[in-house]
Amino acid sequence: MREEFGWWLSAARKSLERAERAFEFGDYEAAAFWSQQAVEFSLKAAHVLAGRLPPRTHHLPTLLRGVEGLVEVRERHLLSELTPYYSISRYPDAFGGTPVVAEETASRFLRFARGVVSEVEGLGRD
């Protein structure tokens, strides 16, 4: 299981790097999408660390529910706010067109994703 934890965490780090690069280039929609992916993959890594298969979902509050005693997430409301960006940025017909994400929103999501990735990384060191 430890090896699979590393796979998920590696995917989370890579997604976070992509979010950071997109933000630097002013592509806030992509920054939101990759931030969502970084959080999702981190929470799935935590499931593996807890000794179970991660649920097959992109719904971040559901993913956290399975590891609440293990992972501490500040600003939990951002889980619900960030979840739709998995679909919004990939399927423009799902929400009536291509989304526009403000710089401030992308920045909040990116800070949040950094915190979640860091929290789960710390679990792997224990």
Order of alpha helices (4+ residues) and beta strands (2+ residues): alpha-alpha-alpha-alpha-alpha-alpha
